[in-house]
């Protein structure tokens, strides 16, 4: 065993001497070491963008090694993979930038939706839609205040609402919306909403944000109701246990 380790040490020393003796071989092996390090880093990457760019760097390092060592097979393999990884890296980077722009534009969705929407004026006390109605429109409140009757929640101007029922399986309204004051709303038909959803990334992100926010509110409301119901049951049971028999 010791003899085998000794032989390996001698071979490693000879190899290092050969590498350091030639600047070309030093550069070649340094490039190979960097390429291997980039491959290892790529195996730890959690997203596609850094993975692709690390692969590009690794391909370049292996091409340098293949040219200087020289190793024609290594050079050819890396040269074939480089344009593929470079194309994918640029493609993923552009997609990421489009996503970021869409997320930023989603914050202004209410503004650029207006050209697709029709105005409707309602009087105080008038109902826009009732619970159980078929959902056919998405709404943007422009002026006045509206109330979600079943929830006792007031909607303020600038609020987009009515989106959940459009994407639910039965497309049935789950709440009644009534005007607290005189109101002006903008409405957009379901078919237009779906076209914009498929065509415009910003609108798609905005709808996802809206749906996630509404569902989160619903979950919190249900949890609060369950906690309140548990307290009432506990208080009732304690009162019954303390009552004289």
ROKE-595655 format. One record per residue: residue in three letters; x, y, z of N, C-alpha, C, O in turn. Coordinates in steps of 0.001 Angstrom, whole numbers, padded with zeros to 6 digits, always signed. Layout:
ALAXYZXYZXYZXYZ
...
END
This chain:
UNK+000834-001201+000000+000000+000000+000000+000870+001254+000000+000650+002180-000781
UNK+001865+001265+000894+002762+002414+000969+003548+002596-000329+003798+003719-000767
UNK+003935+001457-000942+004671+001525-002204+003794+002122-003313+004256+002904-004143
UNK+002503+001725-003298+001565+002238-004309+001371+003744-004143+001348+004485-005127
UNK+001231+004194-002891+001081+005632-002615+002346+006375-003030+002276+007480-003568
UNK+003493+005771-002779+004771+006378-003150+004885+006540-004655+005358+007572-005131
UNK+004458+005539-005409+004497+005622-006870+003570+006715-007390+003906+007443-008323
UNK+002392+006815-006764+001456+007868-007165+002049+009249-006899+001887+010168-007702
UNK+002728+009386-005778+003350+010663-005435+004427+011035-006444+004553+012195-006834
UNK+005198+010041-006859+006252+010291-007847+005641+010720-009181+006104+011670-009813
UNK+004596+010005-009595+003940+010343-010863+003332+011737-010812+003418+012493-011780
UNK+002712+012079-009669+002119+013411-009514+003187+014489-009566+002976+015549-010156
UNK+004347+014220-008943+005439+015195-008951+005957+015417-010367+006222+016545-010781
UNK+006096+014305-011105+006576+014420-012488+005576+015213-013335+005946+016066-014141
UNK+004301+014896-013121+003246+015591-013899+003244+017090-013586+003130+017913-014494
UNK+003371+017443-012308+003386+018856-011925+004610+019566-012492+004523+020718-012916
UNK+005760+018871-012499+006967+019469-013060+006792+019752-014553+007204+020796-015057
UNK+006161+018783-015255+005934+018969-016688+004974+020148-016935+005167+020949-017850
UNK+003933+020225-016085+002942+021300-016246+003566+022657-016003+003410+023576-016808
UNK+004283+022784-014879+004874+024085-014530+006044+024462-015423+006393+025638-015528
UNK+006647+023483-016061+007792+023777-016933+007373+024478-018209+008187+025161-018830
UNK+006126+024325-018614+005641+024916-019862+004499+025892-019561+003466+025476-019036
UNK+004662+027180-019883+003570+028145-019677+002288+027730-020397+001187+027970-019903
UNK+002439+027109-021564+001269+026668-022323+000510+025594-021569-000717+025636-021482
UNK+001252+024614-021014+000602+023547-020259+000007+024087-018948-001042+023628-018496
UNK+000685+025057-018354+000149+025666-017128-001197+026328-017408-002155+026152-016656
UNK-001258+027097-018508-002509+027767-018882-003589+026747-019216-004755+026926-018864
UNK-003189+025672-019900-004160+024652-020297-004774+023984-019077-005993+023835-019001
UNK-003953+023584-018131-004473+022893-016953-005216+023842-016014-006150+023430-015325
UNK-004810+025097-015986-005548+026077-015188-006950+026273-015769-007929+026372-015030
UNK-007035+026328-017103-008341+026447-017756-009200+025225-017474-010404+025345-017245
UNK-008576+024037-017490-009320+022810-017195-009833+022815-015757-010965+022411-015491
UNK-008985+023278-014830-009398+023324-013426-010582+024282-013234-011518+023984-012493
UNK-010527+025425-013905-011636+026378-013821-012907+025772-014411-013995+025934-013858
UNK-012761+025070-015545-013913+024432-016183-014559+023404-015263-015784+023337-015161
UNK-013736+022607-014598-014262+021599-013671-014967+022271-012486-016017+021812-012037
UNK-014372+023372-011982-014988+024103-010870-016342+024665-011273-017278+024667-010475
UNK-016451+025145-012515-017726+025685-013000-018775+024578-013152-019956+024791-012878
UNK-018333+023402-013588-019261+022266-013683-019799+021905-012299-020997+021673-012133
UNK-018908+021860-011310-019337+021551-009943-020285+022622-009409-021275+022310-008748
UNK-019975+023892-009702-020865+024976-009270-022226+024866-009946-023258+025137-009331
UNK-022221+024460-011232-023485+024288-011944-024362+023209-011345-025589+023303-011372
UNK-023717+022171-010799-024500+021095-010177-025205+021555-008913-026151+020911-008459
UNK-024746+022675-008336-025364+023219-007128-026354+024334-007429-027075+024784-006538
UNK-026393+024784-008690-027301+025885-009054-028753+025440-008965-029096+024335-009384
UNK-029610+026308-008413-031021+025968-008221-031913+026510-009329-033054+026072-009477
UNK-031403+027461-010109-032195+028038-011187-031470+027875-012506-030267+027619-012547
UNK-032233+028030-013599-031685+027723-014919-030685+028767-015410-029724+028415-016093
UNK-030888+030040-015080-030010+031092-015615-028552+030908-015211-027694+030859-016093
UNK-028224+030804-013915-026813+030577-013568-026287+029242-014081-025108+029131-014416
UNK-027138+028239-014145-026703+026927-014641-026211+027034-016080-025161+026491-016422
UNK-026975+027738-016929-026591+027878-018335-025307+028691-018495-024439+028328-019289
UNK-025183+029785-017748-023980+030617-017880-022749+029910-017320-021648+030091-017839
UNK-022916+029116-016281-021799+028316-015779-021375+027273-016798-020189+026979-016946
UNK-022369+026709-017508-022051+025739-018556-021272+026404-019688-020343+025815-020239
UNK-021659+027646-020035-020920+028389-021069-019470+028590-020641-018551+028356-021426
UNK-019264+029025-019390-017899+029213-018892-017104+027929-018891-015916+027924-019215
UNK-017758+026839-018525-017079+025539-018522-016679+025121-019931-015581+024604-020136
UNK-017572+025345-020914-017243+025009-022301-016049+025806-022803-015184+025261-023487
UNK-015995+027083-022470-014867+027919-022892-013564+027420-022261-012533+027340-022929
UNK-013621+027085-020961-012437+026561-020286-011939+025276-020910-010731+025095-021069
UNK-012848+024377-021268-012444+023104-021874-011921+023306-023296-011044+022569-023745
UNK-012454+024296-024001-011935+024592-025336-010487+025105-025252-009634+024740-026061
UNK-010239+025954-024260-008869+026456-024067-007927+025302-023726-006818+025217-024253
UNK-008380+024423-022846-007561+023260-022486-007307+022381-023707-006180+021947-023945
UNK-008373+022121-024485-008221+021268-025664-007297+021857-026710-006615+021124-027426
UNK-007274+023197-026803-006412+023835-027798-004963+023876-027354-004066+023716-028182
UNK-004711+024086-026065-003349+024260-025568-002681+022943-025181-001457+022828-025249
UNK-003473+021946-024775-002842+020739-024215-001981+019979-025237-000857+019661-024849
UNK-002330+019654-026440-003662+019772-027043-004460+018481-026861-003910+017402-026641
UNK-005832+018647-026968-006734+017489-026892-007883+017742-027861-008884+018353-027487
UNK-007749+017275-029112-008754+017576-030138-010169+017124-029761-011141+017821-030054
UNK-010288+015957-029112-011616+015458-028754-012290+016389-027738-013460+016746-027880
UNK-011518+016774-026707-012065+017691-025706-012470+019008-026345-013536+019548-026047
UNK-011617+019528-027226-011917+020795-027891-013194+020694-028730-014038+021589-028683
UNK-013338+019619-029491-014504+019462-030369-015799+019329-029574-016813+019936-029917
UNK-015754+018525-028504-016965+018356-027691-017397+019686-027078-018575+020038-027124
UNK-016450+020423-026505-016767+021714-025892-017238+022721-026942-018130+023528-026678
UNK-016620+022670-028160-017001+023597-029229-018430+023332-029705-019141+024264-030079
UNK-018850+022079-029693-020226+021738-030092-021227+022191-029020-022304+022691-029345
UNK-020870+022014-027760-021789+022351-026672-021883+023859-026422-022911+024348-025953
UNK-020810+024595-026736-020790+026031-026431-021945+026803-027081-022649+027512-026362
UNK-022183+026709-028396-023282+027484-028981-024650+027083-028433-025542+027922-028308
UNK-024814+025794-028107-026097+025353-027542-026331+026004-026185-027393+026575-025935
UNK-025331+025913-025309-025483+026502-023976-025562+028026-024032-026285+028644-023250
UNK-024810+028635-024967-024846+030091-025098-026221+030552-025560-026756+031532-025041
UNK-026795+029851-026530-028140+030194-027023-029170+030057-025900-030015+030933-025717
UNK-029097+028965-025159-030053+028748-024070-029865+029772-022958-030842+030235-022370
UNK-028616+030127-022666-028356+031114-021614-028950+032468-021985-029574+033126-021153
UNK-028753+032885-023247-029314+034161-023705-030840+034101-023693-031504+035062-023305
UNK-031388+032965-024121-032841+032797-024155-033442+032893-022756-034441+033587-022562
UNK-032847+032206-021777-033347+032230-020404-033194+033624-019796-034069+034079-019060
UNK-032089+034301-020101-031867+035652-019583-032917+036615-020117-033458+037426-019365
UNK-033208+036531-021416-034241+037392-022000-035607+037102-021385-036373+038023-021104
UNK-035910+035826-021178-037182+035460-020569-037288+036018-019152-038337+036523-018752
UNK-036198+035922-018399-036189+036453-017031-036434+037954-017025-037172+038462-016181
UNK-035819+038664-017962-036024+040112-018046-037463+040438-018412-038043+041380-017873
UNK-038050+039655-019337-039459+039887-019701-040369+039664-018509-041337+040398-018311
UNK-040054+038641-017709-040860+038369-016518-040778+039527-015537-041791+039941-014973
UNK-039552+040061-015328-039396+041187-014406-040140+042422-014905-040762+043137-014120
UNK-040074+042674-016231-040812+043809-016782-042310+043613-016628-043039+044560-016334
UNK-042770+042372-016829-044202+042089-016682-044651+042281-015240-045740+042799-014990
UNK-043818+041867-014294-044164+042055-012885-044269+043534-012542-045157+043948-011797
UNK-043342+044336-013102-043387+045776-012841-044611+046401-013491-045273+047245-012886
UNK-044918+045993-014719-046079+046555-015417-047387+046130-014777-048392+046832-014894
UNK-047389+044992-014103-048617+044507-013455-049117+045483-012403-050316+045535-012126
UNK-048209+046258-011812-048613+047218-010796-049497+048312-011389-050278+048935-010670
UNK-049378+048553-012708-050162+049584-013378-051267+048981-014242-051753+049628-015170
UNK-051663+047756-013945-052634+047057-014790-053942+047817-014907-054560+047833-015971
UNK-054376+048459-013802-055641+049186-013827-055644+050320-014827-056699+050680-015349
UNK-054456+050903-015112-054384+052029-016036-054518+051570-017485-055325+052111-018242
UNK-053715+050557-017873-053745+050174-019279-054894+049235-019625-055082+048898-020794
UNK-055675+048801-018614-056879+048028-018901-058030+048915-019364-058949+048443-020035
UNK-057982+050196-019009-059112+051097-019265-059553+051144-020727-060757+051182-020981
UNK-058630+051144-021712-059095+051176-023105-059958+049981-023494-060718+050064-024459
UNK-059858+048886-022773-060642+047690-023089-061964+047637-022314-062755+046711-022496
UNK-062202+048623-021457-063325+048548-020527-064406+049573-020875-064124+050612-021472
UNK-065642+049264-020492-066786+050161-020698-067277+050671-019350-067322+049932-018366
UNK-067644+051951-019326-068074+052582-018074-069539+052285-017777-070365+052116-018674
UNK-069825+052228-016476-071196+052047-016014-071379+052835-014726-070568+052728-013806
UNK-072447+053630-014660-072725+054441-013480-073865+053802-012696-074827+053302-013279
UNK-073749+053823-011373-074766+053238-010502-075089+054216-009379-074250+055021-008975
UNK-076317+054132-008885-076755+055005-007799-076460+054344-006452-076240+053135-006367
UNK-076461+055148-005429-076268+054618-004077-077365+053614-003750-078544+053873-003993
UNK-076979+052476-003202-077925+051419-002866-078180+050445-003992-078795+049403-003767
UNK-077728+050747-005198-077944+049863-006341-076971+048684-006280-075831+048827-005838
UNK-077437+047524-006727-076622+046310-006706-075967+046090-008060-076639+046087-009092
UNK-074650+045907-008052-073922+045632-009292-074142+044189-009723-074491+043932-010874
UNK-073941+043255-008814-074280+041852-009055-074562+041188-007711-074129+041666-006663
UNK-075290+040084-007763-075723+039392-006548-075065+038026-006440-074618+037446-007429
UNK-075018+037539-005234-074486+036197-004998-075319+035174-005765-076548+035186-005691
UNK-074652+034294-006496-075328+033296-007302-075479+033673-008760-075859+032832-009574
UNK-075185+034946-009120-075256+035365-010520-074123+034729-011323-073081+034364-010778
UNK-074351+034605-012633-073314+034114-013531-072285+035222-013754-072651+036362-014042
UNK-071009+034892-013621-069934+035876-013780-069586+036034-015246-069189+035073-015904
UNK-069736+037258-015764-069417+037533-017161-068464+038709-017338-067971+038942-018442
UNK-068193+039463-016250-067362+040656-016368-066376+040764-015210-066614+040268-014109
UNK-065267+041428-015497-064305+041868-014482-064507+043373-014316-064766+044070-015297
UNK-064393+043883-013084-064740+045276-012811-063570+046037-012197-062726+045473-011501
UNK-063553+047347-012481-062617+048285-011865-063437+049441-011308-064126+050136-012056
UNK-063364+049645-010009-064092+050746-009368-063323+052044-009586-062165+052160-009185
UNK-063974+053028-010228-063332+054300-010544-063703+055377-009526-062839+056107-009041
UNK-064994+055469-009207-065467+056487-008277-066461+055867-007313-067194+054941-007660
UNK-066473+056404-006073-067433+055953-005077-066937+054793-004239-065769+054410-004310
UNK-067843+054239-003442-067535+053103-002582-068567+052004-002789-069761+052269-002930
UNK-068089+050773-002803-068960+049610-002918-068712+048672-001753-067661+048715-001113
UNK-069684+047830-001490-069607+046930-000340-069818+045493-000766-070747+045185-001513
UNK-068942+044607-000281-069185+043172-000391-070132+042804+000748-069721+042685+001903
UNK-071402+042629+000404-072463+042555+001415-072226+041431+002408-072287+041664+003615
UNK-071960+040229+001940-071810+039084+002836-070603+039225+003754-070603+038694+004865
UNK-069583+039931+003302-068364+040072+004097-068317+041378+004880-067516+041526+005804
UNK-069172+042320+004510-069150+043619+005165-067887+044393+004864-067437+045198+005679
UNK-067307+044151+003689-066045+044782+003313-066296+045868+002277-067047+045663+001324
UNK-065660+047034+002468-065856+048173+001573-064745+048200+000519-063565+048041+000831
UNK-065155+048404-000736-064210+048528-001838-063970+050000-002127-064914+050786-002210
UNK-062692+050374-002280-062323+051754-002552-061986+051929-004028-061697+050945-004710
UNK-062016+053180-004546-061659+053431-005951-060263+052902-006288-059347+052962-005468
UNK-060121+052380-007520-058862+051791-007970-058810+050287-007775-057844+049641-008182
UNK-059838+049727-007158-059852+048284-006849-060419+047499-008030-061509+047804-008514
UNK-059681+046489-008491-060189+045524-009467-060844+044390-008698-060265+043878-007740
UNK-062039+043992-009103-062738+042935-008368-063598+042112-009331-063836+042504-010474
UNK-064055+040957-008831-064904+040068-009626-064128+039040-010421-064688+038373-011291
UNK-062813+038901-010124-061984+038012-010942-062096+036543-010545-061924+035661-011387
UNK-062383+036273-009270-062381+034876-008816-063460+034060-009512-063210+032935-009947
UNK-064652+034623-009617-065753+033876-010234-065484+033601-011711-065950+032591-012238
UNK-064740+034478-012392-064445+034268-013810-063628+033012-014043-063750+032371-015087
UNK-062795+032656-013073-061906+031508-013234-062337+030306-012397-061649+029285-012380
UNK-063454+030417-011712-063957+029274-010950-064658+028299-011888-065120+028711-012952
UNK-064751+027022-011530-065360+026033-012440-066804+026348-012809-067199+026167-013961
UNK-067608+026823-011834-069017+027087-012124-069292+028522-012553-070385+028837-013023
UNK-068273+029414-012386-068385+030825-012772-069601+031497-012122-070334+032243-012771
UNK-069797+031220-010843-070913+031785-010087-070369+032780-009068-069381+032499-008391
UNK-071015+033949-008957-070611+034949-007991-070811+034417-006568-071834+033808-006254
UNK-069823+034658-005731-069881+034163-004352-070252+035252-003354-070360+034993-002156
UNK-070447+036477-003853-070803+037577-002963-071608+038611-003731-071526+038695-004956
UNK-072389+039397-002997-073164+040490-003584-072381+041786-003432-071832+042069-002367
UNK-072335+042575-004509-071661+043873-004479-072710+044967-004647-073432+045006-005644
UNK-072782+045854-003657-073790+046917-003649-073109+048265-003460-072097+048357-002764
UNK-073653+049310-004073-073086+050653-003983-073417+051290-002636-074584+051377-002254
UNK-072402+051726-001933-072603+052491-000708-072913+053941-001068-073757+054578-000437
UNK-072228+054457-002083-072466+055793-002626-072689+055656-004128-072629+054553-004671
UNK-072946+056773-004793-073011+056757-006253-071642+056340-006787-070615+056844-006332
UNK-071628+055429-007743-070372+054829-008200-070257+054836-009720-071248+054865-010449
UNK-069019+054809-010156-068695+054585-011569-067734+053413-011635-066688+053417-010987
UNK-068093+052413-012421-067226+051249-012589-066905+051063-014058-067676+051455-014933
UNK-065766+050466-014314-065401+050043-015659-065485+048524-015689-065052+047853-014751
UNK-066036+047991-016753-066179+046536-016841-065574+046032-018151-065581+046720-019172
UNK-065058+044826-018085-064471+044175-019252-065016+042755-019332-065084+042057-018320
UNK-065403+042328-020522-066053+041028-020689-065072+039881-020475-063865+040009-020684
UNK-065631+038773-020058-064834+037579-019760-063974+037149-020943-062814+036787-020746
UNK-064500+037176-022157-063726+036745-023331-062505+037630-023549-061441+037130-023915
UNK-062643+038944-023329-061515+039861-023471-060486+039620-022374-059280+039679-022617
UNK-060973+039346-021159-060069+039043-020046-059198+037845-020380-057993+037862-020128
UNK-059787+036826-020935-059028+035611-021247-058031+035858-022388-056921+035327-022364
UNK-058420+036656-023379-057488+036981-024451-056285+037752-023918-055145+037461-024278
UNK-056543+038739-023056-055452+039512-022474-054573+038640-021591-053355+038814-021547
UNK-055196+037705-020892-054435+036817-020013-053411+036015-020815-052267+035857-020388
UNK-053828+035507-021984-052929+034695-022799-051925+035547-023572-050823+035082-023862
UNK-052285+036787-023912-051446+037608-024771-050483+038503-024009-049400+038807-024509
UNK-050860+038937-022793-050069+039929-022076-049571+039368-020752-050366+039023-019877
UNK-048248+039280-020609-047665+038719-019391-047974+039586-018169-048214+039066-017079
UNK-047967+040913-018356-048223+041804-017224-049612+041580-016649-049789+041522-015432
UNK-050602+041454-017536-051965+041217-017059-052077+039856-016391-052774+039701-015388
UNK-051383+038866-016956-051404+037541-016340-050838+037563-014932-051410+036959-014025
UNK-049706+038261-014737-049122+038371-013404-050058+039114-012456-050187+038747-011288
UNK-050711+040160-012961-051613+040920-012108-052787+040049-011662-053193+040099-010501
UNK-053331+039255-012577-054434+038364-012196-053984+037332-011170-054714+037029-010226
UNK-052786+036793-011354-052273+035817-010394-052137+036453-009015-052503+035852-008005
UNK-051600+037691-008981-051470+038401-007705-052832+038617-007057-052997+038423-005853
UNK-053812+039025-007875-055151+039264-007345-055754+037986-006769-056270+037976-005651
UNK-055681+036911-007550-056264+035651-007098-055585+035139-005838-056249+034674-004911
UNK-054253+035225-005805-053526+034769-004617-053897+035608-003402-054078+035080-002304
UNK-054009+036924-003606-054368+037809-002496-055762+037516-001973-055981+037454-000764
UNK-056720+037334-002906-058101+037067-002488-058208+035726-001759-058884+035612-000736
UNK-057527+034713-002306-057584+033397-001674-056927+033424-000299-057400+032771+000631
UNK-055834+034180-000172-055189+034321+001133-056131+034992+002128-056220+034578+003284
UNK-056837+036033+001673-057806+036705+002547-058917+035744+002969-059345+035736+004123
UNK-059380+034923+001998-060446+033966+002309-059983+032942+003343-060719+032603+004269
UNK-058754+032454+003172-058218+031473+004123-058120+032085+005518-058500+031453+006504
UNK-057611+033311+005602-057486+033974+006902-058848+034209+007535-059012+034061+008746
UNK-059834+034580+006703-061178+034817+007232-061804+033520+007764-062422+033510+008829
UNK-061635+032435+007013-062172+031141+007455-061488+030690+008739-062144+030185+009650
UNK-060165+030871+008813-059438+030492+010022-059917+031303+011225-060063+030767+012324
UNK-060161+032602+011011-060675+033439+012104-062062+032973+012542-062367+032951+013734
UNK-062900+032601+011569-064233+032109+011901-064155+030794+012672-064921+030573+013610
UNK-063225+029919+012274-063070+028647+012984-062598+028879+014421-063075+028229+015351
UNK-061645+029823+014594-061178+030116+015949-062313+030676+016803-062453+030327+017975
UNK-063117+031544+016203-064242+032119+016939-065266+031040+017299-065802+031034+018407
UNK-065532+030134+016363-066479+029054+016635-065963+028129+017737-066736+027680+018584
UNK-064653+027841+017728-064072+026995+018774-064178+027673+020140-064456+027018+021144
UNK-063955+028994+020170-064077+029706+021440-065502+029666+021953-065734+029481+023148
UNK-066465+029840+021045-067866+029805+021455-068234+028427+021993-068924+028320+023007
UNK-067776+027374+021320-068074+026008+021790-067425+025769+023143-068045+025182+024030
UNK-066171+026221+023315-065473+026050+024586-066166+026819+025702-066336+026298+026805
UNK-066569+028066+025420-067261+028873+026433-068593+028228+026808-068973+028217+027978
UNK-069295+027694+025821-070588+027067+026076-070421+025810+026928-071198+025553+027847
UNK-069374+025028+026595-069165+023795+027352-068743+024103+028792-069149+023410+029724
UNK-067919+025159+028968-067526+025552+030325-068720+026074+031121-068855+025799+032314
UNK-069580+026826+030448-070773+027340+031138-071687+026202+031564-072262+026247+032651
UNK-071830+025185+030723-072683+024052+031047-072102+023226+032190-072831+022715+033040
UNK-070757+023102+032196-070125+022318+033254-070199+023031+034609-070204+022377+035652
UNK-070256+024363+034599-070304+025125+035834-071735+025374+036318-071944+025798+037454
UNK-072701+025113+035464-074077+025335+035853-074494+024324+036921-074074+023169+036862
UNK-075336+024743+037924-075782+023821+038982-076721+022767+038407-077570+023057+037564
UNK-076548+021553+038879-077397+020441+038416-078585+020259+039365-079416+019377+039151
END
